[in-house]
């Protein structure tokens, strides 16, 4: 056998050196910013930079005029961002330029002062690597007032029941997607708006929207906004998804006991959460054991109330379409963890199911779902109206006599026929002698 004169070890060593060089060159390869996306909310603006791979960056503020500077090390911009709507954002303009030959500088011109935060996100689902810039508007914003309810509370006058309506996901969190590309965040916002319109016309009730547009809102921020608005009920609206496209039906969830226990520990560990924590009762002046007992009692009562209203809503949803489960389910969803607000999460259907995706896109079906939720909420509050509310005062009752009409009764009590039908769950205007009607409190 004739030898080539080459040693096998040399070949392995050369291959090793080449691999090291490839890795080093990959590590020094400039990152590219492929696209810039932006969502503006009432209190903050989020910008998302789609990047080819993780990048070293720094973010800082400059004054006079106000602007945020974002420096990306060893990076370049693939193309100038286009289609960004600055009209509702705290940002007025976005500029970019090269810096130190290899780096990229992005400048956000501002309409006011902000508090910037940044973080990197790893690839997930349809997204690759991302750099997220959150700009919190530091301008003072008053807590939304609800139709004079705060004044009525202080004066002891009857007030409306406040329903907080939370459309899930939003902004760069689209939620689940259907076979036709329908996004959960759009569907649930449409249903939430339908429910808002219905509750506005309901005597004794007042809706407040947690998310009013296509922007991101953290789960705990949603819960905090409901508490700031002194809501009596929190409804979070979603659309489910599963890898099996045949899964279908609506569901209703409330907080599990395990979720409540873990949440209680967090609340009690933070002193700033102790004041005015459970229904206006301060825990600051209580010892640890008493604080824990009071919070447990409050949470247990809240979960029990959530189960009651959830069961009422689930029954109504069963009249609209198929139910995925015939009982209210319990889970540790963060958005349901307020210790003193009954909270339910409604999965309106499986957007991953072709048939249900088509129905969820339909405005008429969205209204049916909203009507079902309202009917369930109305039935619950008829029997469990919070003290001090107009619903708790109870309406007058009228016994139908021969010859009386719904329009005549409405005129007599100065209420609308729609309100009479809603409160008494009448499908039409036909009345029977001896029938008892409940007159709504307006």
C-alpha positions in Angstrom: 0.0 0.0 0.0 1.4 3.3 -1.0 1.2 6.1 1.7 0.1 9.6 0.7 2.4 11.1 3.3 -0.5 13.1 5.0 -1.3 12.6 8.6 -5.1 12.2 9.5 -4.6 14.4 12.5 -3.7 17.4 10.4 -6.9 17.1 8.4 -9.0 17.1 11.6 -7.1 20.1 12.9 -7.7 22.0 9.7 -11.4 21.2 9.7 -11.6 22.4 13.4 -9.9 25.7 12.5 -12.3 26.2 9.6 -15.3 25.6 11.8 -14.0 28.1 14.4 -13.6 30.7 11.7 -17.2 30.1 10.5 -18.5 30.6 14.0 -16.5 33.7 14.5 -17.6 35.2 11.2 -21.3 34.4 12.1 -20.8 36.1 15.5 -19.5 39.3 13.8 -22.1 39.3 11.0 -24.1 42.5 11.1 -27.7 42.1 12.4 -30.4 43.5 10.1 -33.6 45.3 11.1 -36.0 43.9 8.7 -39.2 45.7 9.7 -40.5 48.1 12.3 -44.0 47.7 13.6 -45.9 50.0 16.0 -49.0 50.0 18.1 -50.3 53.0 20.1 -52.5 52.7 23.1 -54.0 55.3 25.5 -51.1 55.0 28.0 -48.2 53.6 26.1 -46.7 53.0 22.6 -45.0 49.8 21.6 -42.5 49.5 18.8 -41.2 46.1 17.6 -38.0 45.8 15.6 -37.9 42.5 13.6 -34.2 41.6 13.7 -32.2 38.8 12.0 -30.5 37.7 15.3 -30.0 39.1 18.9 -28.2 42.4 19.0 -26.5 44.5 21.7 -28.4 47.7 22.2 -28.9 50.7 24.4 -31.8 53.0 24.9 -31.7 56.5 26.4 -33.7 59.8 26.6 -32.6 63.2 25.3 -34.4 66.4 26.3 -35.1 69.8 24.5 -36.7 68.4 22.4 -37.8 65.1 23.9 -36.6 62.1 22.0 -35.6 58.5 22.5 -32.3 57.2 21.1 -31.9 53.5 20.3 -28.3 52.4 19.4 -27.9 48.9 17.9 -24.4 47.6 17.8 -23.1 46.1 14.5 -26.5 46.4 12.8 -28.1 47.9 9.7 -31.5 48.9 8.6 -32.8 46.9 5.6 -35.2 49.6 4.5 -36.8 52.7 5.9 -40.0 51.9 7.9 -43.2 52.8 6.0 -46.9 52.8 6.9 -46.4 53.8 10.5 -49.3 55.8 11.9 -48.1 58.4 14.4 -51.4 60.2 14.8 -52.4 58.4 18.0 -48.9 57.8 19.3 -46.6 59.8 21.6 -44.1 59.4 18.7 -44.1 62.1 16.0 -41.3 60.8 13.8 -38.7 58.0 13.4 -35.2 58.7 12.0 -32.2 56.5 11.4 -28.5 56.9 10.6 -25.3 55.0 10.6 -23.1 55.4 13.7 -19.4 54.5 14.1 -19.5 52.9 10.6 -20.9 49.5 11.8 -23.6 50.6 14.3 -27.2 51.8 13.7 -28.9 54.7 15.5 -32.7 55.0 15.6 -34.2 58.3 16.9 -37.8 58.6 18.0 -39.0 62.3 18.1 -41.6 62.6 20.8 -44.8 64.7 21.4 -44.1 64.5 25.2 -42.1 62.9 28.0 -42.0 59.1 28.1 -40.4 56.3 30.2 -38.7 53.9 27.8 -38.1 50.2 28.4 -36.6 47.6 26.1 -36.2 43.9 25.9 -35.3 41.1 23.4 -37.7 38.3 22.4 -36.8 34.9 21.0 -38.5 33.4 17.9 -42.0 32.1 18.5 -44.7 31.0 16.1 -44.8 33.4 13.2 -42.2 35.8 14.6 -38.4 35.7 14.6 -36.0 37.6 16.9 -37.5 40.9 18.1 -36.3 44.0 19.9 -39.3 45.6 21.8 -39.3 49.2 22.9 -42.1 50.3 25.2 -42.8 54.0 25.7 -45.0 54.7 28.7 -46.6 58.2 28.5 -45.7 60.0 31.7 -48.3 62.7 31.2 -50.8 62.6 34.0 -53.9 60.6 33.1 -57.0 60.6 35.2 -58.7 57.3 36.0 -61.7 57.0 33.7 -64.9 58.2 35.3 -67.9 56.1 34.8 -71.1 58.1 34.4 -70.9 59.8 37.8 -70.5 56.5 39.7 -67.6 57.7 41.8 -69.6 60.8 43.0 -72.6 58.6 43.7 -70.5 56.2 45.8 -69.2 59.1 48.0 -72.7 60.6 48.4 -74.4 57.2 49.1 -76.7 57.7 46.0 -77.7 54.7 43.9 -75.1 53.9 41.2 -74.9 51.7 38.2 -73.3 48.2 38.2 -70.0 48.5 36.4 -69.1 45.8 33.9 -65.4 45.7 32.8 -65.1 44.2 29.3 -61.7 42.9 28.3 -60.9 42.0 24.7 -58.0 39.5 24.9 -54.6 40.0 23.2 -54.0 43.0 20.9 -51.1 44.7 19.2 -48.1 42.5 18.6 -49.9 39.7 20.5 -52.5 38.5 17.9 -53.6 35.5 19.9 -54.8 32.4 18.0 -55.2 32.4 14.2 -57.8 30.5 12.1 -57.3 28.5 8.9 -58.3 31.6 6.9 -55.9 33.8 8.8 -58.6 35.3 11.1 -56.8 36.8 14.2 -58.3 36.3 17.6 -57.4 39.9 18.7 -59.7 41.4 16.0 -62.6 39.0 16.6 -62.8 39.4 20.4 -62.5 43.2 20.1 -65.5 43.2 17.8 -67.5 41.0 20.2 -66.5 43.2 23.1 -67.8 46.3 21.3 -71.1 44.5 20.6 -71.4 43.7 24.3 -70.4 47.3 25.3 -73.3 48.7 23.1 -75.8 46.3 24.6 -74.8 47.0 28.2 -75.0 50.8 27.5 -78.7 50.4 26.8 -79.3 48.2 29.9 -80.9 50.0 32.8 -78.7 50.1 35.9 -75.6 48.9 34.1 -72.5 50.7 32.7 -69.8 49.2 30.6 -66.1 50.1 30.6 -63.7 48.8 28.0 -60.3 47.6 29.1 -58.8 47.6 25.6 -60.3 50.0 23.1 -58.1 49.4 20.1 -55.4 47.2 18.5 -52.5 47.6 21.1 -50.8 45.5 23.6 -51.9 45.5 27.3 -50.3 43.3 29.9 -52.4 40.8 31.8 -52.0 42.4 35.2 -52.5 45.9 33.7 -56.0 44.7 32.6 -56.8 43.5 36.1 -55.5 46.8 37.6 -57.6 48.9 35.2 -60.7 47.0 36.3 -59.9 47.7 39.9 -59.2 51.4 39.1 -62.6 51.6 37.5 -64.2 49.9 40.6 -65.8 47.3 38.4 -68.4 44.9 39.9 -67.7 42.2 37.2 -64.8 41.5 34.9 -65.4 39.7 31.6 -62.4 38.6 29.5 -63.3 37.6 25.9 -61.2 35.1 23.9 -61.4 32.6 21.1 -59.8 29.2 21.7 -57.5 27.2 19.4 -56.3 23.6 19.3 -54.0 21.6 17.0 -56.9 19.4 16.2 -59.2 21.5 13.9 -62.2 19.5 14.9 -62.3 20.9 18.5 -65.3 23.2 18.9 -67.6 24.9 21.3 -67.7 27.8 23.8 -66.3 27.6 27.3 -66.3 29.7 30.5 -63.4 29.8 33.0 -63.0 31.2 36.5 -60.0 31.3 38.7 -58.8 28.0 40.3 -58.2 27.7 44.0 -54.5 27.0 43.4 -54.3 30.2 41.3 -56.0 32.1 44.1 -53.5 30.8 46.7 -50.4 31.8 44.7 -51.9 35.2 43.9 -52.7 35.8 47.6 -49.0 35.3 48.5 -48.0 37.9 45.9 -50.6 40.4 47.1 -49.6 40.0 50.7 -45.9 40.3 49.9 -46.3 43.7 48.4 -47.1 46.4 50.9 -48.3 48.8 48.2 -51.2 46.4 47.4 -52.4 46.2 51.0 -54.1 49.5 51.3 -57.8 49.4 50.2 -57.3 45.9 49.0 -60.5 44.0 49.4 -63.6 46.0 48.9 -62.3 49.1 50.6 -60.9 47.2 53.6 -57.3 48.2 54.4 -54.9 45.4 55.5 -52.1 47.7 56.6 -53.1 47.7 60.2 -53.7 43.9 60.5 -51.2 41.3 61.6 -50.0 38.7 59.1 -52.5 35.9 60.1 -55.5 38.2 60.1 -54.5 39.7 56.7 -54.1 36.2 55.3 -57.5 35.1 56.6 -59.3 38.2 55.3 -57.8 37.9 51.9 -58.7 34.1 51.8 -62.3 34.9 52.7 -62.5 37.6 50.0 -61.0 35.4 47.4 -63.2 32.5 48.2 -66.3 34.7 48.0 -65.1 36.1 44.7 -64.5 32.7 43.2 -68.0 31.6 44.4 -69.5 34.7 42.8 -67.5 34.1 39.6 -68.8 30.5 39.4 -72.4 31.7 39.7 -72.1 34.4 37.0 -70.0 32.0 34.9 -72.7 29.3 35.1 -75.4 31.8 34.1 -73.3 33.0 31.1 -72.5 29.4 30.0 -76.1 28.4 30.0 -77.0 31.3 27.7 -74.1 30.5 25.4 -75.5 27.0 25.1 -78.5 28.5 23.4 -76.3 30.1 20.7 -74.1 27.2 19.8 -72.3 24.1 21.0 -70.6 24.1 24.4 -67.1 22.6 24.6 -67.7 21.7 28.3 -71.1 21.8 30.0 -69.6 23.1 33.3 -67.6 26.1 34.2 -63.9 25.3 34.2 -61.3 26.6 36.6 -57.7 27.6 35.8 -54.9 29.9 37.0 -55.3 32.6 34.3 -53.5 35.8 35.5 -56.2 38.1 34.2 -58.8 36.5 36.6 -56.8 37.0 39.8 -58.3 40.2 41.2 -59.1 39.3 44.9 -62.4 41.3 45.1 -63.9 41.4 41.6 -65.9 38.4 40.3 -64.1 37.5 37.0 -64.8 35.2 34.1 -63.0 34.3 30.9 -65.2 33.4 28.0 -63.8 31.3 25.1 -66.4 32.2 22.4 -65.4 29.2 20.2 -62.5 27.5 18.5 -61.0 29.8 15.9 -58.9 26.9 14.7 -62.1 25.1 13.6 -63.1 26.2 10.0 -66.8 26.3 10.7 -66.4 28.2 14.0 -63.9 30.6 12.4 -66.5 31.5 9.8 -69.1 32.1 12.5 -66.8 34.2 14.6 -66.2 36.4 11.6 -69.9 37.0 11.2 -71.3 40.2 12.8 -74.7 38.7 13.4 -73.1 35.8 15.2 -70.9 38.1 17.2 -74.0 39.9 18.4 -75.6 36.7 19.4 -72.7 35.9 21.6 -72.8 39.3 23.1 -76.5 39.0 23.8 -75.9 35.7 25.5 -73.3 37.2 27.7 -75.6 40.1 28.6 -78.5 37.8 29.4 -76.3 35.7 31.7 -74.9 38.8 33.4 -78.4 40.2 33.8 -79.8 37.1 35.4 -76.9 37.0 37.9 -77.3 40.6 39.0 -81.1 40.3 39.3 -80.4 38.0 42.2 -77.0 39.3 43.3 -77.1 43.1 42.8 -74.3 44.8 44.8 -75.5 47.0 47.7 -75.9 50.6 46.8 -76.7 50.0 43.2 -79.8 50.9 41.3 -80.4 47.2 40.6 -80.2 46.4 44.3 -83.0 48.9 45.0 -85.3 46.7 43.0 -88.0 47.9 40.6 -91.7 48.2 41.1 -93.8 45.3 40.2 -96.9 45.6 38.0 -99.7 43.0 37.7 -101.2 42.9 34.2 -104.9 43.7 33.9 -107.3 43.1 31.1 -106.8 45.5 28.2 -103.3 46.6 29.2 -100.5 46.8 26.6 -96.7 46.9 27.0 -96.5 50.3 25.4 -99.1 51.7 27.8 -97.2 50.3 30.8 -93.9 51.7 29.5 -95.5 55.1 29.2 -97.1 54.9 32.6 -93.7 54.1 34.4 -91.7 56.3 32.0 -89.5 53.5 30.8 -88.9 52.1 27.3 -90.5 49.0 25.9 -87.1 47.6 25.2 -86.1 47.9 28.9 -89.3 46.2 30.0 -88.8 43.3 27.6 -85.1 43.0 28.6 -85.7 43.0 32.4 -88.6 40.5 32.1 -87.0 38.5 29.3 -90.0 38.9 27.0 -89.6 37.7 23.4 -92.5 39.9 22.2 -95.1 42.4 23.4 -97.8 39.9 24.2 -99.0 39.9 27.8 -101.3 37.7 29.9 -103.8 38.8 32.6 -102.2 38.2 36.0 -98.7 38.3 34.7 -96.3 40.1 37.0 -93.8 42.5 35.3 -90.7 43.9 37.0 -90.3 47.6 36.3 -86.7 48.6 35.7 -85.1 51.3 37.8 -83.9 54.1 35.4 
